[in-house]
Amino acid sequence: MLNAKIPWQRSYKYLGVTLDKNLHFREHIARVRRMLFYTARLGAMLGRKSKLSRRNKLTLYKMCIRTVLTYASPVFAHAAPKALHRLQVIQNKFCRAATDAHWCVRNSILHRDLELPTLSKYMKDASKRFFDIAGSHPNVLLRAAVDYQPPPPTHFIRRPRNVLFDPPDALTAAVDSLNDVNDTHD
């Protein structure tokens, strides 16, 4: 049985997403972070001393690492900011290694220079695309599943659609402000 729960387990995996009884997704995010063992294998190609161009490093990151980090992100994008920050740390480390940046360079500047959105912005955009596609799907059950009004942001229960109305985190806001400054100077 794929989704059978053993009585002593606190969570179980279903279609690649680890679910716990409260849908906090902490265990899923921890599992994803542990599962990225092949970042060490790609380290020689993505690292500081690699001869690959930044463009090729970025392509490898987007295809091999970010896809694993954000798999099923419309489901867990509304998780606690602290849990999502743990995934953002992986992206920040990639940005620093790919550009061979010094420790004093801000992560927002690295994201701007690589033209790489933060994970929270990427997951928010993916969630918006998902809800737009699912809302116009011919299947009535799928349309009904996404056609609900999210509770107010102050409500203690968060649902997946809440992520569309959340304000950006500090890093996303910094990257957006840097991009706005660059747009005004161009």
Accessible surface in RSA format (square Angstrom, percent):
REM  Atomic radii and reference values for relative SASA: ProtOr
REM  Chains: A
REM  Algorithm: Lee & Richards
REM  Probe-radius: 1.40
REM  Slices: 20
REM RES _ NUM      All-atoms   Total-Side   Main-Chain    Non-polar    All polar
REM                ABS   REL    ABS   REL    ABS   REL    ABS   REL    ABS   REL
RES MET A   1   209.99 108.7 130.74  86.5  79.25 188.7 116.01  98.6  93.98 124.5
RES LEU A   2   125.76  70.0 101.39  72.5  24.37  61.3 106.61  74.9  19.14  51.5
RES ASN A   3    80.78  55.7  71.70  69.3   9.08  21.9   2.92   7.0  77.86  75.3
RES ALA A   4    48.56  44.6  28.30  43.7  20.26  46.1  36.86  51.9  11.70  31.0
RES LYS A   5    92.68  45.2  64.50  39.6  28.18  67.1  39.54  35.6  53.15  56.6
RES ILE A   6    72.27  41.1  70.44  52.5   1.82   4.4  72.27  52.0   0.00   0.0
RES PRO A   7   125.41  91.4  89.48  81.6  35.94 130.6 100.75  83.2  24.66 153.3
RES TRP A   8   203.64  81.7 172.12  83.3  31.51  74.0 160.80  85.7  42.84  69.5
RES GLN A   9    68.42  38.3  59.60  43.6   8.82  21.0  18.05  38.4  50.38  38.2
RES ARG A  10   195.31  82.0 185.39  94.5   9.92  23.6  69.32  94.7 125.99  76.4
RES SER A  11    13.67  11.5   8.98  12.0   4.68  10.8   0.38   0.8  13.29  18.6
RES TYR A  12    66.58  31.1  61.93  35.2   4.66  12.1  26.29  19.8  40.30  49.7
RES LYS A  13   110.15  53.7  99.14  60.8  11.01  26.2  50.01  45.0  60.14  64.1
RES TYR A  14    83.49  39.0  81.09  46.1   2.40   6.2  40.02  30.1  43.46  53.6
RES LEU A  15   115.17  64.1 100.24  71.7  14.93  37.5 112.17  78.8   3.00   8.1
RES GLY A  16    29.08  35.9   0.00   N/A  29.08  35.9  20.32  55.8   8.76  19.6
RES VAL A  17    11.56   7.6  11.56  10.5   0.00   0.0  11.56  10.0   0.00   0.0
RES THR A  18    12.78   9.1  11.68  11.8   1.10   2.6  11.40  15.3   1.38   2.1
RES LEU A  19    40.52  22.6  40.10  28.7   0.41   1.0  40.17  28.2   0.35   0.9
RES ASP A  20    24.26  17.0  17.34  17.3   6.92  16.4   9.47  22.3  14.79  14.8
RES LYS A  21   171.37  83.6 133.43  81.9  37.94  90.3  88.20  79.4  83.17  88.6
RES ASN A  22    88.62  61.1  66.55  64.3  22.07  53.1  13.66  32.9  74.95  72.4
RES LEU A  23    95.72  53.3  87.89  62.9   7.83  19.7  87.93  61.8   7.79  21.0
RES HIS A  24    71.94  39.3  67.83  47.1   4.11  10.5  44.41  45.8  27.53  32.0
RES PHE A  25     3.95   2.0   2.94   1.8   1.01   2.6   3.95   2.4   0.00   0.0
RES ARG A  26   126.73  53.2 121.92  62.2   4.80  11.4  42.74  58.4  83.99  50.9
RES GLU A  27    70.49  40.5  67.03  50.7   3.46   8.2  37.89  73.3  32.60  26.6
RES HIS A  28     2.89   1.6   2.88   2.0   0.01   0.0   1.92   2.0   0.97   1.1
RES ILE A  29     1.12   0.6   1.12   0.8   0.00   0.0   1.12   0.8   0.00   0.0
RES ALA A  30    39.52  36.3  34.98  54.0   4.55  10.3  38.73  54.5   0.79   2.1
RES ARG A  31    46.83  19.7  46.56  23.7   0.27   0.6  35.60  48.7  11.23   6.8
RES VAL A  32     3.56   2.3   3.56   3.2   0.00   0.0   3.56   3.1   0.00   0.0
RES ARG A  33    97.00  40.7  81.36  41.5  15.64  37.2  10.96  15.0  86.04  52.1
RES ARG A  34   169.44  71.1 144.88  73.9  24.55  58.5  80.90 110.6  88.54  53.7
RES MET A  35    75.37  39.0  68.98  45.7   6.39  15.2  54.32  46.2  21.05  27.9
RES LEU A  36     9.90   5.5   4.46   3.2   5.44  13.7   5.43   3.8   4.47  12.0
RES PHE A  37   117.54  58.8 102.44  63.4  15.10  39.3 113.69  68.9   3.85  11.0
RES TYR A  38    50.29  23.5  50.29  28.6   0.00   0.0  46.62  35.0   3.67   4.5
RES THR A  39    44.52  31.7  38.94  39.5   5.58  13.3  19.52  26.2  25.00  37.8
RES ALA A  40    85.63  78.7  57.11  88.1  28.53  64.9  67.84  95.5  17.79  47.1
RES ARG A  41   175.94  73.9 149.69  76.3  26.25  62.5  59.68  81.6 116.26  70.5
RES LEU A  42    22.08  12.3  22.08  15.8   0.00   0.0  22.08  15.5   0.00   0.0
RES GLY A  43    29.75  36.7   0.00   N/A  29.75  36.7  24.56  67.4   5.19  11.6
RES ALA A  44    88.73  81.6  59.94  92.5  28.79  65.5  73.08 102.9  15.65  41.5
RES MET A  45    80.45  41.7  79.01  52.3   1.45   3.4  51.20  43.5  29.25  38.8
RES LEU A  46    10.95   6.1  10.95   7.8   0.00   0.0  10.95   7.7   0.00   0.0
RES GLY A  47    17.30  21.3   0.00   N/A  17.30  21.3  17.30  47.5   0.00   0.0
RES ARG A  48   114.82  48.2  97.78  49.8  17.04  40.6  41.05  56.1  73.77  44.7
RES LYS A  49   191.68  93.5 170.17 104.4  21.51  51.2 121.70 109.5  69.97  74.5
RES SER A  50    23.65  20.0   2.82   3.8  20.83  48.0   6.11  13.0  17.54  24.6
RES LYS A  51   200.21  97.7 165.52 101.6  34.69  82.6 119.14 107.2  81.06  86.3
RES LEU A  52    62.18  34.6  50.01  35.8  12.16  30.6  52.18  36.6   9.99  26.9
RES SER A  53    57.50  48.6  43.64  58.2  13.86  31.9  50.99 108.6   6.52   9.1
RES ARG A  54   136.92  57.5 131.50  67.0   5.42  12.9  39.28  53.7  97.64  59.2
RES ARG A  55   187.86  78.9 180.12  91.8   7.74  18.4  68.26  93.3 119.60  72.5
RES ASN A  56    63.83  44.0  62.07  60.0   1.77   4.3   9.63  23.2  54.20  52.4
RES LYS A  57     8.99   4.4   8.99   5.5   0.00   0.0   0.10   0.1   8.90   9.5
RES LEU A  58    25.08  14.0  25.01  17.9   0.07   0.2  25.01  17.6   0.07   0.2
RES THR A  59    65.60  46.7  63.69  64.6   1.91   4.6  46.60  62.6  19.00  28.7
RES LEU A  60    42.51  23.7  42.08  30.1   0.43   1.1  42.51  29.9   0.00   0.0
RES TYR A  61     0.14   0.1   0.14   0.1   0.00   0.0   0.14   0.1   0.00   0.0
RES LYS A  62    70.55  34.4  65.96  40.5   4.59  10.9  23.83  21.5  46.72  49.8
RES MET A  63   133.23  69.0 115.70  76.6  17.53  41.7  96.84  82.3  36.39  48.2
RES CYS A  64    41.06  31.1  34.47  38.5   6.58  15.5   8.06  20.4  33.00  35.6
RES ILE A  65     4.66   2.7   4.66   3.5   0.00   0.0   4.66   3.4   0.00   0.0
RES ARG A  66    24.35  10.2  24.35  12.4   0.00   0.0   0.62   0.8  23.73  14.4
RES THR A  67    71.63  50.9  62.16  63.0   9.48  22.6  59.34  79.7  12.29  18.6
RES VAL A  68    29.15  19.2  24.14  21.9   5.02  12.1  27.40  23.8   1.76   4.8
RES LEU A  69     0.37   0.2   0.00   0.0   0.37   0.9   0.00   0.0   0.37   1.0
RES THR A  70    12.42   8.8   6.24   6.3   6.17  14.7   0.67   0.9  11.75  17.8
RES TYR A  71   120.14  56.1 113.80  64.7   6.34  16.5  87.55  65.8  32.59  40.2
RES ALA A  72    28.33  26.0  10.10  15.6  18.22  41.5  21.35  30.1   6.97  18.5
RES SER A  73     2.54   2.1   2.54   3.4   0.00   0.0   0.00   0.0   2.54   3.6
RES PRO A  74    25.28  18.4  23.74  21.6   1.55   5.6  24.00  19.8   1.29   8.0
RES VAL A  75    66.38  43.7  64.26  58.2   2.13   5.1  65.99  57.3   0.39   1.1
RES PHE A  76     0.24   0.1   0.24   0.2   0.00   0.0   0.24   0.1   0.00   0.0
RES ALA A  77     3.48   3.2   0.37   0.6   3.11   7.1   0.37   0.5   3.11   8.2
RES HIS A  78    15.81   8.6  13.22   9.2   2.58   6.6   7.72   8.0   8.09   9.4
RES ALA A  79     8.07   7.4   0.00   0.0   8.07  18.4   4.88   6.9   3.20   8.5
RES ALA A  80    46.26  42.5  35.58  54.9  10.68  24.3  41.14  57.9   5.12  13.6
RES PRO A  81   111.91  81.6 104.35  95.1   7.57  27.5 108.10  89.3   3.81  23.7
RES LYS A  82   146.98  71.7 139.29  85.5   7.69  18.3  90.84  81.8  56.14  59.8
RES ALA A  83     1.81   1.7   0.85   1.3   0.96   2.2   0.85   1.2   0.96   2.5
RES LEU A  84    23.75  13.2  21.65  15.5   2.10   5.3  21.91  15.4   1.85   5.0
RES HIS A  85   105.55  57.7 101.20  70.3   4.35  11.1  69.30  71.4  36.25  42.2
RES ARG A  86    87.94  36.9  87.19  44.4   0.75   1.8  21.44  29.3  66.51  40.3
RES LEU A  87     0.52   0.3   0.52   0.4   0.00   0.0   0.52   0.4   0.00   0.0
RES GLN A  88     9.37   5.2   9.37   6.8   0.00   0.0   8.07  17.2   1.30   1.0
RES VAL A  89    41.80  27.5  41.76  37.8   0.04   0.1  41.80  36.3   0.00   0.0
RES ILE A  90    30.29  17.2  28.42  21.2   1.87   4.5  28.90  20.8   1.39   3.8
RES GLN A  91     0.02   0.0   0.02   0.0   0.00   0.0   0.00   0.0   0.02   0.0
RES ASN A  92    16.95  11.7  16.69  16.1   0.26   0.6   9.02  21.7   7.94   7.7
RES LYS A  93   139.04  67.8 132.12  81.1   6.92  16.5  84.31  75.9  54.73  58.3
RES PHE A  94    15.04   7.5   7.71   4.8   7.33  19.1  14.17   8.6   0.87   2.5
RES CYS A  95     0.16   0.1   0.16   0.2   0.00   0.0   0.16   0.4   0.00   0.0
RES ARG A  96    44.97  18.9  44.97  22.9   0.00   0.0  24.02  32.8  20.95  12.7
RES ALA A  97    25.49  23.4  25.49  39.3   0.00   0.0  25.49  35.9   0.00   0.0
RES ALA A  98     3.82   3.5   0.83   1.3   3.00   6.8   0.83   1.2   3.00   7.9
RES THR A  99    17.25  12.3   8.73   8.8   8.52  20.3   9.45  12.7   7.80  11.8
RES ASP A 100    88.81  62.2  69.20  68.9  19.61  46.4  15.38  36.2  73.44  73.2
RES ALA A 101    13.73  12.6   3.77   5.8   9.96  22.7  11.08  15.6   2.66   7.0
RES HIS A 102   110.38  60.3 100.03  69.5  10.35  26.5  79.04  81.5  31.35  36.5
RES TRP A 103   201.02  80.7 180.92  87.6  20.10  47.2 166.49  88.8  34.54  56.0
RES CYS A 104    82.39  62.3  55.74  62.2  26.65  62.6  25.09  63.6  57.30  61.8
RES VAL A 105    46.13  30.4  38.77  35.1   7.35  17.7  43.55  37.8   2.58   7.0
RES ARG A 106   171.66  72.1 164.12  83.7   7.55  18.0  44.09  60.3 127.58  77.3
RES ASN A 107    44.69  30.8  40.34  39.0   4.36  10.5   3.08   7.4  41.61  40.2
RES SER A 108     7.42   6.3   6.51   8.7   0.90   2.1   0.86   1.8   6.56   9.2
RES ILE A 109    54.46  31.0  54.46  40.6   0.00   0.0  54.46  39.2   0.00   0.0
RES LEU A 110     5.83   3.2   5.83   4.2   0.00   0.0   5.83   4.1   0.00   0.0
RES HIS A 111     0.68   0.4   0.06   0.0   0.62   1.6   0.06   0.1   0.62   0.7
RES ARG A 112    56.22  23.6  49.53  25.3   6.69  15.9   5.24   7.2  50.98  30.9
RES ASP A 113    88.53  62.0  56.77  56.5  31.75  75.1  26.69  62.8  61.83  61.7
RES LEU A 114    12.82   7.1   7.30   5.2   5.51  13.9  10.20   7.2   2.62   7.0
RES GLU A 115   148.70  85.4 124.46  94.2  24.24  57.7  48.08  93.0 100.62  82.2
RES LEU A 116     2.44   1.4   0.00   0.0   2.44   6.1   0.70   0.5   1.74   4.7
RES PRO A 117    41.70  30.4  35.15  32.0   6.54  23.8  40.73  33.6   0.96   6.0
RES THR A 118     1.20   0.9   0.55   0.6   0.65   1.5   0.55   0.7   0.65   1.0
RES LEU A 119     1.80   1.0   1.80   1.3   0.00   0.0   1.80   1.3   0.00   0.0
RES SER A 120    34.11  28.8  28.35  37.8   5.76  13.3  28.66  61.0   5.45   7.6
RES LYS A 121    76.53  37.3  74.17  45.5   2.36   5.6  38.62  34.8  37.91  40.4
RES TYR A 122    54.94  25.6  54.40  31.0   0.54   1.4  21.97  16.5  32.97  40.6
RES MET A 123     2.46   1.3   2.46   1.6   0.00   0.0   2.37   2.0   0.09   0.1
RES LYS A 124    56.13  27.4  56.01  34.4   0.12   0.3  37.43  33.7  18.69  19.9
RES ASP A 125    54.67  38.3  52.74  52.5   1.93   4.6  14.82  34.9  39.85  39.7
RES ALA A 126    15.68  14.4  12.59  19.4   3.09   7.0  12.87  18.1   2.81   7.4
RES SER A 127     0.00   0.0   0.00   0.0   0.00   0.0   0.00   0.0   0.00   0.0
RES LYS A 128   113.90  55.6 113.80  69.8   0.10   0.2  81.09  73.0  32.81  35.0
RES ARG A 129   126.41  53.1 124.44  63.4   1.97   4.7  65.25  89.2  61.16  37.1
RES PHE A 130    84.76  42.4  80.39  49.8   4.37  11.4  84.31  51.1   0.45   1.3
RES PHE A 131    12.33   6.2   8.54   5.3   3.79   9.9   8.73   5.3   3.60  10.3
RES ASP A 132    81.81  57.3  68.24  67.9  13.57  32.1  31.15  73.3  50.66  50.5
RES ILE A 133   116.59  66.3 113.03  84.2   3.56   8.6 115.68  83.3   0.91   2.5
RES ALA A 134     2.24   2.1   1.70   2.6   0.55   1.2   2.16   3.0   0.08   0.2
RES GLY A 135    36.79  45.4   0.00   N/A  36.79  45.4  20.57  56.4  16.22  36.3
RES SER A 136    91.36  77.2  61.54  82.1  29.82  68.7  49.83 106.1  41.53  58.2
RES HIS A 137    65.86  36.0  63.01  43.8   2.85   7.3  38.49  39.7  27.37  31.8
RES PRO A 138   112.74  82.2  89.27  81.4  23.47  85.3  97.42  80.4  15.32  95.2
RES ASN A 139    73.55  50.7  63.74  61.6   9.81  23.6  16.81  40.4  56.74  54.8
RES VAL A 140    97.64  64.2  95.31  86.3   2.33   5.6  95.31  82.8   2.33   6.3
RES LEU A 141   144.80  80.6 139.06  99.5   5.74  14.4 139.30  97.8   5.50  14.8
RES LEU A 142    62.37  34.7  58.57  41.9   3.79   9.5  61.73  43.4   0.64   1.7
RES ARG A 143    86.35  36.3  85.90  43.8   0.45   1.1  25.38  34.7  60.97  37.0
RES ALA A 144    65.71  60.4  44.12  68.1  21.59  49.1  50.86  71.6  14.85  39.3
RES ALA A 145    65.20  60.0  40.13  61.9  25.07  57.0  52.07  73.3  13.14  34.8
RES VAL A 146     7.66   5.0   7.58   6.9   0.08   0.2   7.66   6.7   0.00   0.0
RES ASP A 147   112.80  79.0  92.46  92.0  20.34  48.1  16.10  37.9  96.70  96.4
RES TYR A 148    37.59  17.5  27.74  15.8   9.85  25.6  35.99  27.0   1.59   2.0
RES GLN A 149   156.52  87.5 137.36 100.4  19.16  45.6  61.40 130.7  95.12  72.1
RES PRO A 150    28.29  20.6  13.37  12.2  14.92  54.3  13.37  11.0  14.92  92.8
RES PRO A 151    27.23  19.8  17.77  16.2   9.46  34.4  24.87  20.5   2.36  14.7
RES PRO A 152    80.42  58.6  73.10  66.6   7.31  26.6  79.59  65.7   0.83   5.1
RES PRO A 153   104.92  76.5  84.60  77.1  20.32  73.9  85.35  70.5  19.57 121.6
RES THR A 154   131.67  93.7  96.90  98.2  34.77  82.9  85.03 114.2  46.64  70.5
RES HIS A 155    72.45  39.6  60.50  42.1  11.95  30.6  42.15  43.4  30.31  35.3
RES PHE A 156   172.56  86.3 139.41  86.4  33.14  86.2 149.50  90.6  23.06  66.0
RES ILE A 157    87.12  49.6  83.21  62.0   3.91   9.4  86.60  62.4   0.52   1.4
RES ARG A 158    84.43  35.4  67.01  34.2  17.42  41.5  46.86  64.0  37.57  22.8
RES ARG A 159    98.00  41.1  97.35  49.6   0.65   1.6  21.36  29.2  76.64  46.4
RES PRO A 160    41.52  30.3  41.42  37.8   0.10   0.4  41.51  34.3   0.02   0.1
RES ARG A 161    47.48  19.9  47.48  24.2   0.00   0.0   1.10   1.5  46.38  28.1
RES ASN A 162     5.52   3.8   5.15   5.0   0.37   0.9   0.00   0.0   5.52   5.3
RES VAL A 163    12.43   8.2  12.40  11.2   0.04   0.1  12.40  10.8   0.04   0.1
RES LEU A 164    41.14  22.9  23.54  16.8  17.60  44.2  23.92  16.8  17.21  46.3
RES PHE A 165   132.31  66.2 104.93  65.0  27.38  71.3 110.68  67.1  21.63  61.9
RES ASP A 166    36.52  25.6  33.60  33.4   2.92   6.9  16.78  39.5  19.74  19.7
RES PRO A 167   114.76  83.6  95.78  87.3  18.98  69.0 102.18  84.4  12.58  78.2
RES PRO A 168    76.41  55.7  53.33  48.6  23.08  83.9  60.30  49.8  16.11 100.1
RES ASP A 169    63.69  44.6  51.33  51.1  12.36  29.2  42.35  99.7  21.34  21.3
RES ALA A 170    89.47  82.3  69.14 106.7  20.33  46.2  77.82 109.6  11.65  30.9
RES LEU A 171    33.34  18.6  27.15  19.4   6.19  15.6  30.94  21.7   2.41   6.5
RES THR A 172     6.60   4.7   6.51   6.6   0.10   0.2   6.60   8.9   0.00   0.0
RES ALA A 173    45.13  41.5  38.57  59.5   6.56  14.9  41.16  58.0   3.97  10.5
RES ALA A 174    36.45  33.5  30.15  46.5   6.30  14.3  36.02  50.7   0.43   1.1
RES VAL A 175     8.15   5.4   8.15   7.4   0.00   0.0   8.15   7.1   0.00   0.0
RES ASP A 176    48.45  33.9  47.58  47.4   0.87   2.1  22.54  53.1  25.91  25.8
RES SER A 177    58.44  49.4  54.41  72.6   4.03   9.3  43.27  92.1  15.17  21.3
RES LEU A 178    41.76  23.3  41.55  29.7   0.21   0.5  41.62  29.2   0.14   0.4
RES ASN A 179    55.89  38.5  55.27  53.4   0.63   1.5  17.55  42.2  38.34  37.1
RES ASP A 180    86.16  60.4  84.44  84.0   1.72   4.1  26.23  61.7  59.93  59.8
RES VAL A 181    78.29  51.5  76.44  69.2   1.85   4.5  78.26  68.0   0.04   0.1
RES ASN A 182    56.02  38.6  54.83  53.0   1.19   2.9  15.50  37.3  40.52  39.2
RES ASP A 183    99.84  69.9  81.54  81.2  18.31  43.3  27.66  65.1  72.19  72.0
RES THR A 184   111.76  79.5  76.97  78.0  34.79  82.9  77.93 104.7  33.83  51.1
RES HIS A 185   147.05  80.4 110.77  77.0  36.28  92.8  74.16  76.4  72.89  84.8
RES ASP A 186   151.04 105.8  87.91  87.5  63.14 149.3  56.83 133.7  94.22  94.0
END  Absolute sums over single chains surface
CHAIN  1 A    12078.2      10274.5       1803.6       7384.5       4693.7
END  Absolute sums over all chains
TOTAL         12078.2      10274.5       1803.6       7384.5       4693.7
